[in-house]
Amino acid sequence: MTYQGKYCSLGTVPARWQAGVFSLLIHNGTGFRPSLGSSGSEVASYFDSLLFNDFFFSLREDAVVAFAAMAHTEASTDPAMSERLGNVKKWKVLTCAITEKRLRRMGAMSFALRNFIRGAGKLPIVTFTWSDNGPFIGLLEGNGFVELYREPDYFGAGIDRVCYVRHFTAA
Ligand SMILES: CC(C)(COP(=O)(O)OP(=O)(O)OC[C@H]1O[C@@H](n2cnc3c(N)ncnc32)[C@H](O)[C@@H]1OP(=O)(O)O)[C@@H](O)C(=O)NCCC(=O)NCCS
C-alpha cells in the first residue's frame, strides 16, 4: 500500500488534518495506558499538548491514516534521562503514534516512523510504552529501537512501563 507523507507541526497543518488527528485519538484512546479517556475534553487537552510537536502524517487521498508525533528535549529539562543516554545534551521523544484501526498492519506506521527517524538526524529517539503493547513493541524493535529501562508493574500487576531508545547509526 502506498502513502503520501507530510512532516510538520500539528499547529501549522490544514484543519482537516488536525481533525484527522483528533479522530484517531478519540477512537483509540481507550486502549492507551494510562487511558486518554473517551470524553472529548480529555482528548482535547491531550491534543493541545501535542500542538507544538513535530508530526509525520501518513496520508491516503489527503486523509490522515496514521501519525507519529515527536518532541525535542534538552538535558536541562531531564538530567536523569540525559545520563541514561550517555550524557547526551539533546534527544527526541516519540510522544505518540497511531494508525487508523481499519488500516493496521499495512505499513502506515512503518512509513511514518522511517521518515521520522530520518528527521531526527543524529539525535537519539526515546519513547515509552506499556509492556503488553505487542504491536508497538514489534514496530519499535523492527526499526532499531532497544529497551533502555523499565519500571515494573507501573500500570498494574505484570504491566511495566518500558522506555525504548533508538541510537543513531550510519546507514
Ligand atoms: C502500534 C501501531 C501504531 C502500529 O501501526 P501499523 O500501521 O499497524 O504498523 P505497520 O503496519 O507499519 O507495522 C510495522 C511493523 O510493526 C509490527 N507490528 C505491527 N502490528 C503488529 C501486531 N499486531 N503484532 C505484532 N507486531 C506488529 C510488525 O513488526 C510490523 O511489520 P510486519 O507487518 O512487516 O511484520 C498501531 O497498532 C496502533 O495505532 N496501535 C494503537 C496506538 C498505540 O498503541 N500507539 C503506541 C503508543 S503511543
The ligand as a Gaussian input file, in Angstrom:
#p B3LYP/6-31G(d) Opt

LIG

0 1
 C        1.333000       0.353000      17.039000
 C        0.665000       0.845000      15.764000
 C        0.911000       2.347000      15.641000
 C        1.293000       0.112000      14.553000
 O        0.806000       0.734000      13.367000
 P        0.646000      -0.066000      11.989000
 O        0.394000       0.978000      10.926000
 O       -0.350000      -1.144000      12.133000
 O        2.099000      -0.686000      11.814000
 P        2.740000      -1.253000      10.457000
 O        1.701000      -1.868000       9.589000
 O        3.561000      -0.168000       9.825000
 O        3.639000      -2.421000      11.067000
 C        5.025000      -2.316000      11.166000
 C        5.598000      -3.448000      11.972000
 O        5.183000      -3.318000      13.310000
 C        4.982000      -4.603000      13.897000
 N        3.555000      -4.795000      14.192000
 C        2.501000      -4.025000      13.805000
 N        1.338000      -4.534000      14.284000
 C        1.676000      -5.645000      14.976000
 C        0.943000      -6.613000      15.710000
 N       -0.401000      -6.535000      15.809000
 N        1.624000      -7.613000      16.319000
 C        2.979000      -7.712000      16.237000
 N        3.739000      -6.819000      15.527000
 C        3.090000      -5.813000      14.916000
 C        5.456000      -5.589000      12.879000
 O        6.839000      -5.771000      13.038000
 C        5.160000      -4.839000      11.581000
 O        5.881000      -5.275000      10.482000
 P        5.313000      -6.518000       9.610000
 O        3.838000      -6.272000       9.399000
 O        6.126000      -6.419000       8.390000
 O        5.609000      -7.721000      10.447000
 C       -0.874000       0.537000      15.755000
 O       -1.078000      -0.805000      16.129000
 C       -1.679000       1.434000      16.681000
 O       -2.130000       2.509000      16.280000
 N       -1.884000       0.987000      17.947000
 C       -2.674000       1.765000      18.941000
 C       -1.939000       3.002000      19.407000
 C       -0.668000       2.684000      20.162000
 O       -0.608000       1.757000      20.959000
 N        0.385000       3.509000      19.911000
 C        1.673000       3.344000      20.566000
 C        1.774000       4.097000      21.849000
 S        1.703000       5.857000      21.591000

